[in-house]
Amino acid sequence: MRPERNDTSELMEMVRQGRLVEAEQRADALLRADPSDGMVWKILSVVLLRQDKDAMAALRRAAELLPQDAEAHANLGAELRVRGQWDDALISLRKSLALEARNPGALIDAADAQRSLGRSREAVTLYQWALQIEPSRSEAHNNMGNALLELGENAEAARCYRRALRLRPESAQVLCNLGNALRALGEFDEAMACSRRAIELAPTLSMAHNNLGLLLAGRGERAAAINSYREALRQSPRYIEALNNLGNAMRETGQIREALTAHQQAVELDPRRADSHNSLGYVLLESRRVDDAANSFRSAVGLQPDHVAAHLGLAAAKRVQGLAAEAEASCEAALALAPQRPDALLLLGELRADRGQFVEAQALFQRALAADQEFAPAYSSIAAHRRMTQDDTAWLRGAQAVLAKPLPLDQEVHLRYALGKYFDDIGEYDQAFNSYREANELTKRYGGRHDGARLTALIERIMKRCDAAFVRATRPTASDSPAPVFIIGMPRSGTSLAEQILASHPAVFGAGEVRFWDRAFATVEEAAARPGNNLDGCIGALAEEYLRRVSGRAGAAQRITDKMPANFLYAGLIHAVFPAARIIHMQRHPLDTCLSVYFQNFFNVSPYANDLASLAHYYGEYLRIMAHWRSVLPGDALLEVPYEGLVEDVEGWTRRMLQFIGLPWDPKCLQYHQTDRVVITASKWQVRQKITATSVGRWRNYEKYVGPLRHLMPGG
């Protein structure tokens, strides 16, 4: 039997009085009597919603039974919107609006659904219709501001938020949104006031703390910004924007491990967010986990194909992986999306410089600077790829002006190294050394410290494991390939120059710096510690893996050079794995070597480089292990090449190197500076210049500063 209308009226009166439990029980009883009463289903859905209970079944049943009831469709649409079922929500809301077009609540809900589907322009139109009907709807002004902010119409968004605030002056949420719009407009003081007022009104509002952090970071107050992000996360531990912002701020202050943790957590919380994968990619890249970084950038691009920063990150990772053509393709993809983006122009310039195209590179660096006169990396790249002169006063003024402002740590470090190079190039050596010293002291903020005891212990283990018996043992699993040529020595000792000369030979492929032998030695140690001591099997596996690694791009080359300088640590292991391979040891005056290392930005991967005393210790350990190798390696396995001798007699030493690695003379080796190949090391500009003696004896310009290194002098 259908309930009487007075039963429905009684039910509605219960709802009005807040007697929700009683109303729910009464509605259930009425529906048992007549399950097809749409009005009772509609009232029941309201009762359930007000008790925070699942009302979806009741909402759907009401809309089904009352197809001409605009409110029933609006209620269903509103709940679907709350649940994030945007497409289904729009279907119900459109049905409601077709029946009652002047319903501001349904219009606002439909606009919210459109905005959530990425249709911000359509959403703005719906908000405007709602406000024509009811101009006092604060949420419509606020939400329309959000849509306009997404469209980049920041000034109009700010006007919407101000209208919302006039209606609700104590709304912390609207204050936060207004602060975002003002930040985008560059009105930082008022934005800061909005964020602080929002925190006063709602101290637990995580968005307000996050927004304050963004403003503080924009002013260079990164420590304070980190505190704000942490407070946002204390209030909302799963707040992904705050996690990413915290990670970015930590990366900019050199706290790489902490940054990595924050970005990994953000990705775990929501693997579908491209910005989280992108941020994780950059911190992985700085941690030298290049393959992992590339995978993160690929994930970001897969989720959001127009993510410019992710394309650039992927280009940077591919560059480090030695995939020059693929790196340029990713960089070009970024520029197609943002033709005047300075970091994209800069990276393309670096890729051109890797190929020796320095004129094109400088033009791109200048374009990056024209796009943003305060873009610090452009100043650094300009200085790194040519000799600076007294005429570069505009560069100097610009660089110093940028340094006067708060910068991310990595940008300030790069720029101070660049300033050191400028003063060195023009012969103002005191200013040069001071700039280099500031750069090195800043680099220490990354937290890396030279662990001298650890290095000494490692070298002791290497020499004990790789004694004469180990090095000279005949193993059936060792490779008989003569293809690998290892160029070793201290960084800045001429390893890049030697590779460039040899790679100019038609039969030689220059593989650059191959990261392999650190892990290889650890593998040997593990194999030796296992029962059975299967070193022979381990040696064979290492040979196969290394050849597979370096042969992919070498084509038909007879020789493949690996110029990782720190392979001096593993010369004995290398010989045990490749007894037919040859090792070229580059040597340079110790003070010239150490100062050149100190003057070079090694991206926080060589902490010994940032302190002269640490450099002296590292150099001393290098001398010690090289003495060991001379005593255990066969005489025909190692050729020692003095950098100064190579500079003085290029042809003579080149002939000796070619003879040593079993190749005939080729005059192309003397045109090494014109060889078309990719070089991504710090020496890529120098190795494409004709050799001069200007770098020999350079330490004398800095004689007053080399006290901690003096004992390294021959006879010192």
Wavefront OBJ file of the C-alpha trace (Angstrom):
o trace
v 0.000 0.000 0.000
v 1.360 3.433 -0.986
v 2.069 5.661 2.058
v -0.244 8.630 2.587
v 1.109 12.101 1.859
v 0.924 12.892 5.565
v 3.451 10.039 6.080
v 5.871 11.763 3.714
v 5.258 15.108 5.397
v 5.896 13.520 8.797
v 9.147 12.061 7.457
v 10.294 15.447 6.134
v 9.483 17.060 9.476
v 11.705 14.513 11.241
v 14.558 15.472 8.910
v 13.939 19.168 9.514
v 14.114 18.602 13.279
v 17.336 16.564 12.978
v 15.717 13.305 14.133
v 17.760 11.403 11.576
v 17.924 7.937 13.146
v 14.160 7.990 13.690
v 13.653 9.261 10.139
v 15.787 6.469 8.714
v 13.820 3.838 10.615
v 10.518 5.365 9.486
v 11.671 5.518 5.845
v 12.734 1.881 5.963
v 9.302 0.940 7.268
v 7.535 2.926 4.565
v 9.699 1.375 1.835
v 8.961 -2.105 3.085
v 5.331 -1.253 2.545
v 5.939 0.311 -0.878
v 9.462 -0.108 -2.389
v 8.490 2.005 -5.405
v 7.885 5.311 -3.630
v 10.496 7.583 -5.167
v 9.863 10.455 -2.757
v 10.628 8.280 0.263
v 13.803 7.060 -1.449
v 14.799 10.698 -2.016
v 14.188 11.608 1.630
v 16.055 8.492 2.775
v 19.068 9.467 0.659
v 19.174 12.866 2.371
v 18.896 11.213 5.792
v 21.771 8.847 4.995
v 23.991 11.614 3.608
v 23.489 13.724 6.712
v 24.620 10.777 8.828
v 27.698 10.243 6.606
v 26.317 6.885 5.529
v 26.448 5.362 2.058
v 23.443 6.847 0.252
v 24.316 5.830 -3.313
v 21.718 3.065 -3.641
v 18.975 5.373 -2.337
v 20.094 8.219 -4.620
v 20.071 5.992 -7.699
v 16.673 4.524 -6.809
v 15.168 7.973 -6.276
v 16.458 9.240 -9.635
v 15.160 6.094 -11.349
v 11.683 6.373 -9.829
v 11.441 10.163 -10.201
v 12.736 10.788 -13.741
v 11.133 14.250 -13.841
v 12.434 15.335 -10.428
v 15.325 17.757 -10.968
v 16.347 17.589 -7.321
v 16.692 13.795 -7.373
v 19.051 13.957 -10.341
v 20.957 16.879 -8.765
v 21.409 14.982 -5.506
v 22.756 11.927 -7.343
v 25.057 14.086 -9.444
v 26.398 15.877 -6.383
v 27.284 12.602 -4.639
v 28.913 11.187 -7.768
v 30.978 14.379 -7.958
v 32.073 13.960 -4.340
v 33.170 10.401 -5.160
v 35.196 11.568 -8.137
v 32.962 9.894 -10.718
v 32.991 12.997 -12.871
v 31.502 11.691 -16.119
v 28.592 9.972 -14.372
v 28.072 13.068 -12.231
v 27.732 15.233 -15.345
v 25.113 12.905 -16.834
v 22.906 13.262 -13.738
v 23.507 16.982 -13.381
v 22.646 17.616 -17.028
v 19.361 15.739 -16.527
v 18.640 17.955 -13.522
v 19.473 21.161 -15.396
v 17.349 20.102 -18.360
v 14.410 19.989 -15.947
v 15.382 23.069 -13.920
v 17.958 25.226 -15.664
v 18.123 27.900 -12.971
v 19.474 25.725 -10.160
v 22.737 27.390 -9.016
v 23.742 24.413 -6.883
v 23.496 21.992 -9.804
v 25.294 24.462 -12.069
v 28.156 24.740 -9.569
v 28.386 20.967 -9.158
v 28.437 20.541 -12.947
v 31.137 23.196 -13.227
v 33.214 21.427 -10.559
v 32.905 18.166 -12.492
v 33.952 19.847 -15.748
v 36.983 21.381 -14.059
v 37.980 18.033 -12.578
v 37.826 16.566 -16.085
v 40.270 19.220 -17.285
v 37.614 21.359 -18.975
v 38.272 24.573 -17.096
v 36.894 26.863 -19.807
v 33.530 25.062 -19.828
v 33.553 25.204 -16.035
v 33.974 29.002 -16.048
v 30.862 29.379 -18.217
v 28.796 27.278 -15.796
v 30.061 29.202 -12.757
v 29.106 32.454 -14.484
v 25.555 31.167 -15.114
v 25.246 30.144 -11.468
v 26.387 33.572 -10.295
v 23.935 35.360 -12.597
v 21.192 33.514 -10.764
v 22.657 33.865 -7.267
v 25.586 36.325 -7.023
v 26.097 35.647 -3.310
v 27.361 32.075 -3.767
v 30.859 32.359 -2.339
v 31.873 28.852 -3.445
v 31.048 29.723 -7.064
v 33.346 32.768 -6.965
v 36.073 30.708 -5.315
v 35.791 27.719 -7.638
v 35.651 29.931 -10.707
v 38.879 31.490 -9.452
v 40.400 27.992 -9.319
v 39.350 27.342 -12.922
v 40.771 30.669 -14.105
v 44.018 29.985 -12.239
v 44.307 26.691 -14.118
v 43.790 28.608 -17.375
v 46.607 30.988 -16.469
v 44.244 33.949 -16.095
v 45.750 34.891 -12.765
v 44.493 38.472 -12.459
v 40.888 37.456 -13.130
v 41.288 34.546 -10.704
v 42.436 36.972 -8.006
v 39.334 39.115 -8.626
v 37.120 36.052 -8.147
v 38.824 35.184 -4.873
v 38.428 38.768 -3.640
v 34.678 38.587 -4.368
v 34.495 35.300 -2.464
v 36.334 36.887 0.466
v 33.903 39.788 0.601
v 31.180 37.207 1.136
v 33.247 35.036 3.521
v 36.058 37.205 4.939
v 37.127 34.553 7.446
v 37.590 31.736 4.910
v 41.130 30.395 5.252
v 40.662 28.286 2.107
v 39.806 31.311 -0.048
v 42.715 33.242 1.466
v 45.030 30.408 0.430
v 43.670 30.466 -3.093
v 44.052 34.241 -3.318
v 47.625 33.841 -2.099
v 48.304 31.386 -4.935
v 46.962 33.813 -7.522
v 48.957 36.697 -6.070
v 52.110 34.559 -6.039
v 51.569 33.805 -9.729
v 51.161 37.562 -10.334
v 54.413 38.322 -8.510
v 52.631 40.170 -5.687
v 54.576 38.298 -3.025
v 54.044 40.594 -0.029
v 50.259 40.445 -0.247
v 50.426 36.725 -0.996
v 52.508 36.248 2.143
v 49.970 38.233 4.170
v 47.143 36.029 2.838
v 48.985 32.840 3.768
v 49.834 34.047 7.265
v 46.238 35.215 7.821
v 44.972 31.814 6.657
v 47.233 30.114 9.207
v 45.914 32.413 11.947
v 42.334 31.488 11.056
v 43.019 27.764 10.565
v 46.332 26.635 12.113
v 45.722 23.044 11.021
v 45.051 23.899 7.359
v 47.903 22.117 5.618
v 47.408 24.013 2.349
v 48.153 27.294 4.097
v 51.474 25.994 5.442
v 52.385 24.582 2.035
v 51.601 27.903 0.340
v 53.675 29.784 2.886
v 56.530 27.402 2.139
v 56.299 28.169 -1.586
v 56.477 31.896 -0.873
v 59.426 31.507 1.486
v 61.248 29.345 -1.075
v 60.595 32.000 -3.714
v 62.369 34.525 -1.476
v 65.307 32.180 -1.047
v 64.403 31.360 2.575
v 64.604 27.634 1.967
v 65.224 26.561 5.567
v 62.044 28.352 6.648
v 60.228 26.900 3.620
v 61.253 23.391 4.667
v 59.787 24.021 8.126
v 56.492 25.122 6.543
v 56.333 22.044 4.317
v 57.036 19.841 7.329
v 54.171 21.501 9.216
v 51.869 20.947 6.235
v 52.819 17.272 6.291
v 52.368 17.059 10.043
v 48.777 18.140 9.508
v 48.296 16.004 6.367
v 50.906 13.235 6.096
v 49.616 12.181 2.653
v 49.769 15.698 1.161
v 51.588 14.977 -2.093
v 52.173 18.603 -3.151
v 53.857 19.307 0.173
v 56.002 16.177 -0.155
v 57.190 17.220 -3.593
v 57.811 20.791 -2.467
v 59.740 19.522 0.552
v 61.833 17.291 -1.697
v 62.551 20.130 -4.115
v 63.621 22.468 -1.313
v 65.869 19.813 0.192
v 67.452 19.127 -3.177
v 68.111 22.845 -3.606
v 69.828 22.947 -0.204
v 71.937 19.863 -0.880
v 69.961 17.405 1.274
v 69.844 14.828 -1.489
v 69.035 11.731 0.578
v 66.169 13.440 2.362
v 64.878 14.778 -0.961
v 64.967 11.285 -2.427
v 62.905 9.933 0.478
v 60.263 12.656 0.087
v 59.850 12.159 -3.658
v 59.761 8.369 -3.363
v 56.990 8.680 -0.788
v 55.039 11.001 -3.096
v 55.256 8.479 -5.944
v 54.195 5.619 -3.666
v 51.147 7.578 -2.476
v 49.943 8.255 -6.022
v 51.865 6.619 -8.900
v 49.661 8.437 -11.435
v 51.075 11.913 -10.812
v 53.543 12.983 -13.472
v 55.034 15.783 -11.370
v 56.025 13.328 -8.641
v 57.839 11.049 -11.100
v 59.532 14.099 -12.616
v 60.773 15.402 -9.263
v 61.998 11.943 -8.312
v 63.836 11.733 -11.631
v 65.823 14.887 -10.962
v 66.946 13.829 -7.504
v 67.904 10.395 -8.857
v 69.912 12.115 -11.577
v 71.787 14.170 -8.992
v 72.399 10.950 -7.047
v 74.048 9.515 -10.194
v 71.368 6.821 -10.468
v 70.996 7.625 -14.117
v 69.078 4.563 -15.311
v 66.544 4.937 -12.505
v 66.243 8.649 -13.289
v 65.545 7.916 -16.961
v 62.799 5.484 -15.965
v 61.186 8.104 -13.713
v 61.212 10.690 -16.492
v 59.713 8.162 -18.915
v 56.929 7.509 -16.421
v 56.249 11.237 -16.156
v 56.125 11.679 -19.939
v 53.895 8.613 -20.281
v 51.440 10.088 -17.786
v 51.654 13.622 -19.176
v 53.103 13.858 -22.701
v 53.300 17.673 -22.568
v 55.397 17.724 -19.359
v 58.290 19.922 -20.509
v 60.497 19.410 -17.449
v 60.183 15.620 -17.781
v 61.273 15.744 -21.437
v 64.275 17.815 -20.364
v 65.081 15.446 -17.506
v 64.938 12.499 -19.884
v 67.253 14.362 -22.265
v 69.721 15.004 -19.438
v 69.651 11.346 -18.385
v 70.136 10.102 -21.941
v 73.055 12.499 -22.322
v 74.793 10.946 -19.334
v 74.005 7.490 -20.704
v 75.860 8.433 -23.888
v 72.713 8.426 -26.051
v 73.377 11.768 -27.715
v 70.859 11.500 -30.556
v 68.073 10.396 -28.213
v 68.970 13.184 -25.783
v 68.643 15.775 -28.548
v 65.287 14.302 -29.591
v 63.933 14.647 -26.045
v 65.284 18.183 -25.815
v 63.686 19.105 -29.137
v 60.390 17.656 -27.879
v 60.586 20.024 -24.894
v 61.339 22.993 -27.150
v 58.415 22.116 -29.422
v 56.192 22.521 -26.349
v 57.982 25.620 -24.985
v 60.177 27.276 -27.673
v 61.547 30.011 -25.405
v 62.068 27.989 -22.259
v 65.587 28.897 -21.045
v 66.507 25.535 -19.514
v 65.543 23.764 -22.749
v 67.647 26.175 -24.814
v 70.529 25.715 -22.392
v 70.435 21.919 -22.509
v 70.329 21.936 -26.306
v 73.359 24.225 -26.193
v 75.199 21.770 -23.949
v 74.356 18.941 -26.340
v 75.742 20.981 -29.224
v 78.883 21.658 -27.200
v 79.239 17.917 -26.531
v 79.596 17.554 -30.288
v 82.133 20.375 -30.498
v 79.639 22.797 -32.081
v 80.620 25.671 -29.819
v 79.384 28.518 -32.011
v 75.883 27.026 -32.090
v 76.128 26.293 -28.366
v 77.022 29.882 -27.485
v 74.114 31.161 -29.583
v 71.734 28.917 -27.649
v 73.188 30.028 -24.305
v 72.624 33.640 -25.349
v 69.035 32.847 -26.352
v 68.478 31.304 -22.925
v 69.834 34.460 -21.322
v 67.657 36.651 -23.534
v 64.627 34.666 -22.383
v 65.582 35.208 -18.731
v 68.339 37.634 -17.782
v 68.494 36.087 -14.304
v 68.912 32.496 -15.518
v 72.102 31.592 -13.668
v 72.970 28.378 -15.578
v 73.306 30.349 -18.831
v 76.116 32.461 -17.337
v 77.857 29.291 -16.192
v 77.638 27.591 -19.573
v 78.857 30.650 -21.463
v 82.018 30.760 -19.356
v 82.621 27.009 -19.490
v 82.791 26.779 -23.270
v 85.132 29.567 -24.305
v 87.984 31.671 -23.029
v 86.717 34.741 -21.218
v 88.332 38.141 -21.815
v 88.418 41.629 -20.377
v 85.682 42.530 -22.868
v 83.183 40.259 -21.083
v 82.124 43.003 -18.673
v 78.428 42.546 -19.484
v 78.724 38.860 -18.559
v 80.486 39.798 -15.317
v 77.864 42.380 -14.342
v 75.054 39.966 -15.082
v 76.654 37.069 -13.192
v 77.379 39.220 -10.150
v 73.832 40.620 -10.171
v 72.384 37.115 -10.203
v 74.737 36.028 -7.401
v 73.455 38.910 -5.275
v 70.053 37.198 -5.146
v 69.072 33.983 -3.349
v 69.804 30.997 -5.598
v 69.360 27.241 -5.313
v 72.602 25.749 -4.025
v 73.523 24.003 -7.267
v 73.089 27.187 -9.311
v 75.183 29.269 -6.928
v 77.923 26.627 -6.913
v 78.040 26.491 -10.723
v 78.082 30.263 -11.014
v 80.902 30.734 -8.513
v 83.001 28.186 -10.414
v 82.216 30.136 -13.582
v 83.289 33.368 -11.901
v 86.541 31.680 -10.887
v 87.161 30.689 -14.504
v 86.460 34.230 -15.683
v 89.047 35.722 -13.326
v 91.538 32.947 -14.131
v 91.125 33.579 -17.860
v 91.808 37.301 -17.481
v 94.743 36.759 -15.106
v 93.218 38.075 -11.865
v 94.357 35.059 -9.871
v 93.538 36.202 -6.335
v 89.921 36.858 -7.273
v 89.878 33.597 -9.194
v 91.067 31.568 -6.208
v 88.617 33.291 -3.876
v 85.743 32.444 -6.233
v 86.854 28.824 -6.518
v 87.232 28.593 -2.739
v 83.698 29.937 -2.233
v 82.381 27.404 -4.754
v 84.102 24.527 -2.977
v 82.937 25.644 0.459
v 79.369 25.868 -0.825
v 79.653 22.374 -2.292
v 80.429 21.036 1.180
v 76.842 21.911 2.144
v 75.731 18.857 0.211
v 77.083 16.903 3.139
v 79.742 14.942 1.291
v 83.016 14.603 3.169
v 86.222 12.908 2.130
v 86.642 9.804 4.254
v 90.402 9.370 4.169
v 90.405 6.310 6.399
v 87.858 4.593 4.184
v 89.883 5.300 1.024
v 93.063 4.028 2.667
v 91.272 0.867 3.808
v 89.872 0.312 0.303
v 93.318 0.612 -1.240
v 94.717 -1.822 1.318
v 91.996 -4.322 0.386
v 92.623 -3.831 -3.334
v 96.378 -4.323 -3.016
v 95.906 -7.385 -0.813
v 93.395 -8.976 -3.139
v 95.161 -7.961 -6.371
v 98.683 -9.041 -5.535
v 101.191 -10.281 -8.110
v 99.871 -13.848 -7.997
v 96.297 -12.710 -8.631
v 97.206 -10.214 -11.351
v 99.499 -12.525 -13.329
v 97.539 -15.769 -12.929
v 96.618 -17.551 -16.136
v 92.856 -18.061 -16.183
v 90.982 -19.863 -18.947
v 87.969 -17.604 -18.350
v 89.893 -14.333 -18.799
v 89.195 -12.540 -22.064
v 91.843 -12.544 -24.764
v 90.292 -9.474 -26.391
v 92.799 -6.697 -27.157
v 89.939 -4.266 -27.844
v 89.700 -2.471 -24.462
v 92.161 0.363 -23.857
v 92.030 1.899 -20.391
v 93.206 5.474 -19.889
v 93.722 6.067 -16.182
v 95.142 8.726 -13.895
v 94.042 11.508 -11.621
v 91.133 13.617 -12.875
v 92.403 16.589 -14.922
v 95.610 14.755 -15.770
v 94.954 14.617 -19.531
v 92.806 11.486 -19.781
v 90.209 13.269 -21.940
v 92.909 14.661 -24.214
v 94.500 11.236 -24.645
v 91.145 9.684 -25.509
v 90.309 12.460 -27.970
v 93.624 11.895 -29.760
v 93.221 8.123 -29.906
v 89.512 8.291 -30.812
v 90.488 10.350 -33.857
v 92.038 7.159 -35.255
v 89.614 5.362 -37.632
v 90.084 2.085 -35.763
v 89.296 3.479 -32.292
v 85.966 4.141 -30.607
v 86.029 6.456 -27.592
v 83.538 5.138 -25.046
v 84.200 7.938 -22.553
v 83.943 7.219 -18.850
v 82.460 3.768 -18.256
v 81.242 3.098 -14.726
v 81.978 -0.552 -14.119
v 85.035 -1.436 -12.064
v 83.912 -0.235 -8.624
v 81.114 -2.777 -8.711
v 83.357 -5.333 -10.403
v 85.820 -5.259 -7.502
v 82.951 -5.688 -5.026
v 81.800 -8.701 -7.063
v 85.287 -10.219 -6.899
v 85.423 -9.713 -3.136
v 82.049 -11.407 -2.736
v 83.093 -14.325 -4.960
v 86.324 -14.794 -3.014
v 84.414 -14.898 0.267
v 81.987 -17.602 -0.849
v 82.670 -21.305 -0.260
v 84.528 -22.692 -3.241
v 86.146 -19.357 -4.108
v 84.960 -19.399 -7.745
v 87.135 -16.500 -8.913
v 87.627 -17.950 -12.382
v 83.900 -17.962 -13.054
v 83.603 -14.445 -11.698
v 86.427 -13.178 -13.948
v 84.789 -14.665 -17.033
v 81.416 -13.159 -16.210
v 82.966 -9.713 -15.688
v 84.743 -9.900 -19.037
v 81.534 -10.789 -20.860
v 79.529 -8.081 -19.112
v 82.097 -5.358 -19.742
v 82.497 -6.189 -23.443
v 78.729 -6.244 -23.827
v 78.548 -2.833 -22.170
v 81.163 -1.095 -24.347
v 80.676 -2.851 -27.673
v 77.128 -1.748 -28.387
v 78.052 1.555 -30.026
v 81.601 0.695 -31.099
v 80.685 -0.808 -34.456
v 83.697 -2.424 -36.169
v 86.279 -0.531 -34.105
v 89.391 -2.556 -33.270
v 90.002 -0.663 -30.029
v 87.618 0.848 -27.484
v 88.925 3.423 -25.033
v 87.590 3.786 -21.501
v 88.896 6.958 -19.925
v 87.407 6.692 -16.438
v 90.289 8.279 -14.460
v 89.544 6.497 -11.173
v 90.135 3.136 -12.813
v 93.683 3.630 -11.517
v 92.267 1.923 -8.432
v 91.598 -1.274 -10.366
v 94.431 -1.585 -12.901
v 95.410 -4.993 -11.522
v 91.863 -6.333 -11.636
v 91.478 -4.963 -15.170
v 94.601 -6.853 -16.252
v 93.360 -10.051 -14.617
v 90.097 -9.824 -16.581
v 91.671 -8.532 -19.837
v 95.334 -9.625 -19.934
v 95.601 -8.582 -23.609
v 94.202 -5.099 -22.975
v 96.479 -2.094 -22.594
v 96.498 0.537 -19.858
v 97.680 4.100 -20.476
v 98.528 6.035 -17.342
v 98.398 9.828 -17.733
v 100.627 11.757 -15.320
v 100.708 15.500 -14.733
v 102.534 17.772 -12.305
v 100.867 17.128 -8.926
v 100.158 20.787 -8.163
v 98.751 21.489 -11.606
v 96.622 18.355 -11.269
v 95.280 19.125 -7.815
v 94.546 22.779 -8.518
v 92.759 21.857 -11.737
v 90.621 19.403 -9.754
v 89.902 22.065 -7.118
v 88.886 24.502 -9.849
v 86.447 22.072 -11.455
v 82.850 21.470 -10.431
v 82.545 17.708 -10.087
v 78.827 17.838 -9.181
v 79.300 16.732 -5.571
v 80.489 13.248 -6.538
v 84.096 13.661 -5.461
v 84.129 15.200 -1.964
v 87.944 15.047 -1.826
v 87.980 17.689 -4.576
v 86.513 20.436 -2.367
v 89.375 20.705 0.121
v 93.106 21.022 -0.575
v 94.100 18.855 2.372
v 91.682 16.131 1.253
v 93.025 16.462 -2.274
v 96.542 15.952 -0.979
v 95.473 12.779 0.824
v 93.663 11.423 -2.232
v 96.661 12.180 -4.442
v 98.976 10.444 -1.997
v 96.822 7.300 -2.061
v 96.790 7.465 -5.859
v 100.606 7.513 -5.865
v 100.673 4.578 -3.459
v 98.461 2.281 -5.473
v 100.139 3.207 -8.759
v 103.456 2.172 -7.219
v 101.827 -1.165 -6.369
v 100.634 -1.681 -9.942
v 104.086 -0.960 -11.326
v 105.400 -3.743 -9.147
v 102.811 -6.381 -10.103
v 101.771 -5.641 -13.709
v 103.750 -7.059 -16.618
v 105.930 -4.448 -18.275
v 103.986 -4.535 -21.539
v 100.603 -3.860 -19.876
v 101.180 -0.268 -18.757
v 102.358 2.819 -20.643
v 103.005 5.949 -18.601
v 102.471 9.196 -20.520
v 103.532 12.539 -19.062
v 100.981 15.256 -19.795
v 103.720 17.831 -20.166
v 105.546 15.552 -22.625
v 102.368 15.065 -24.665
v 101.855 18.843 -24.823
v 105.442 19.392 -25.933
v 105.576 16.540 -28.468
v 102.086 15.565 -29.555
v 103.128 13.485 -32.522
v 105.898 11.636 -30.719
v 103.739 10.557 -27.800
v 100.778 9.817 -30.038
v 102.933 7.445 -32.086
v 104.043 5.727 -28.871
v 100.450 5.340 -27.665
v 99.302 3.908 -31.004
v 102.231 1.498 -31.105
v 101.446 0.466 -27.523
v 97.833 -0.431 -28.347
v 98.821 -2.180 -31.579
v 97.607 0.275 -34.210
v 99.413 1.902 -37.138
v 100.064 5.625 -37.347
v 97.267 7.780 -38.720
v 97.674 11.552 -39.234
v 94.031 12.116 -38.247
v 95.190 11.773 -34.665
v 96.936 15.146 -34.954
v 93.632 16.732 -36.008
v 91.981 15.542 -32.805
v 90.466 18.974 -32.141
v 88.366 18.599 -35.317
v 87.136 15.058 -34.636
v 83.351 14.755 -34.746
v 82.426 12.818 -31.606
v 80.465 13.386 -28.442
v 82.413 14.381 -25.313
v 80.435 15.144 -22.161
v 83.262 15.458 -19.631
v 84.347 18.724 -18.049
v 87.204 18.910 -20.561
v 85.022 18.880 -23.672
v 85.989 22.429 -24.652
v 89.697 22.053 -23.896
v 90.112 18.797 -25.850
v 88.847 20.510 -28.989
v 91.441 23.268 -28.836
v 94.917 22.967 -30.252
v 97.402 22.038 -27.554
v 99.248 24.900 -25.926
v 101.573 24.996 -22.956
v 99.407 27.475 -21.017
v 98.185 24.769 -18.641
v 101.721 23.620 -17.819
v 103.024 25.200 -14.636
v 99.693 26.894 -13.998
v 100.112 26.278 -10.283
v 102.676 29.072 -10.088
v 99.852 31.607 -10.497
v 98.458 30.296 -7.212
v 101.687 29.556 -5.373
v 100.617 31.417 -2.232
v 97.569 29.149 -1.848
v 99.062 25.666 -2.355
v 100.485 25.089 1.123
v 98.555 21.864 1.816
v 99.834 20.442 -1.491
v 103.502 21.367 -1.346
v 104.677 18.029 -0.001
v 103.430 16.442 -3.253
v 106.052 18.341 -5.249
v 108.755 16.116 -6.774
v 111.438 15.999 -4.109
v 109.038 17.678 -1.644
l 1 2 3 4 5 6 7 8 9 10 11 12 13 14 15 16 17 18 19 20 21 22 23 24 25 26 27 28 29 30 31 32 33 34 35 36 37 38 39 40 41 42 43 44 45 46 47 48 49 50 51 52 53 54 55 56 57 58 59 60 61 62 63 64 65 66 67 68 69 70 71 72 73 74 75 76 77 78 79 80 81 82 83 84 85 86 87 88 89 90 91 92 93 94 95 96 97 98 99 100 101 102 103 104 105 106 107 108 109 110 111 112 113 114 115 116 117 118 119 120 121 122 123 124 125 126 127 128 129 130 131 132 133 134 135 136 137 138 139 140 141 142 143 144 145 146 147 148 149 150 151 152 153 154 155 156 157 158 159 160 161 162 163 164 165 166 167 168 169 170 171 172 173 174 175 176 177 178 179 180 181 182 183 184 185 186 187 188 189 190 191 192 193 194 195 196 197 198 199 200 201 202 203 204 205 206 207 208 209 210 211 212 213 214 215 216 217 218 219 220 221 222 223 224 225 226 227 228 229 230 231 232 233 234 235 236 237 238 239 240 241 242 243 244 245 246 247 248 249 250 251 252 253 254 255 256 257 258 259 260 261 262 263 264 265 266 267 268 269 270 271 272 273 274 275 276 277 278 279 280 281 282 283 284 285 286 287 288 289 290 291 292 293 294 295 296 297 298 299 300 301 302 303 304 305 306 307 308 309 310 311 312 313 314 315 316 317 318 319 320 321 322 323 324 325 326 327 328 329 330 331 332 333 334 335 336 337 338 339 340 341 342 343 344 345 346 347 348 349 350 351 352 353 354 355 356 357 358 359 360 361 362 363 364 365 366 367 368 369 370 371 372 373 374 375 376 377 378 379 380 381 382 383 384 385 386 387 388 389 390 391 392 393 394 395 396 397 398 399 400 401 402 403 404 405 406 407 408 409 410 411 412 413 414 415 416 417 418 419 420 421 422 423 424 425 426 427 428 429 430 431 432 433 434 435 436 437 438 439 440 441 442 443 444 445 446 447 448 449 450 451 452 453 454 455 456 457 458 459 460 461 462 463 464 465 466 467 468 469 470 471 472 473 474 475 476 477 478 479 480 481 482 483 484 485 486 487 488 489 490 491 492 493 494 495 496 497 498 499 500 501 502 503 504 505 506 507 508 509 510 511 512 513 514 515 516 517 518 519 520 521 522 523 524 525 526 527 528 529 530 531 532 533 534 535 536 537 538 539 540 541 542 543 544 545 546 547 548 549 550 551 552 553 554 555 556 557 558 559 560 561 562 563 564 565 566 567 568 569 570 571 572 573 574 575 576 577 578 579 580 581 582 583 584 585 586 587 588 589 590 591 592 593 594 595 596 597 598 599 600 601 602 603 604 605 606 607 608 609 610 611 612 613 614 615 616 617 618 619 620 621 622 623 624 625 626 627 628 629 630 631 632 633 634 635 636 637 638 639 640 641 642 643 644 645 646 647 648 649 650 651 652 653 654 655 656 657 658 659 660 661 662 663 664 665 666 667 668 669 670 671 672 673 674 675 676 677 678 679 680 681 682 683 684 685 686 687 688 689 690 691 692 693 694 695 696 697 698 699 700 701 702 703 704 705 706 707 708 709 710 711 712 713 714 715 716
